Amino acid sequence: MRLQQISETIKKIHKEAPDLLTSVGVDVKAIIRFRDFILHHYDEADYEVLFDICKNSIPVLKRQLLQLQT
């Protein structure tokens, strides 16, 4: 559910300010595709892939978003 919420928020931010997230290297299109997959095919999700996203991709996204503070 948290991954879904994060991806939904990224989609909303991108809609309001299309260049903001890409300016710090966020792959918005991949996140939106992931969001669509989670919403429509959650029962098909590979839990090892979801774990990998939490372990590896979320920390990268966090670093990218923190760049917006400066």
Residue pairs with C-beta under 8 A, 6 or more apart in sequence:
3 34
3 38
3 50
3 53
3 54
4 35
4 38
4 39
6 31
6 58
6 61
7 31
7 32
7 34
7 35
7 38
8 35
10 21
10 26
10 28
10 31
10 32
10 35
11 28
11 31
11 32
11 35
13 20
13 21
14 20
14 21
14 28
14 32
20 68
21 28
21 64
21 65
22 28
24 64
24 65
24 67
24 68
25 64
26 61
26 64
26 65
31 61
34 53
37 45
38 45
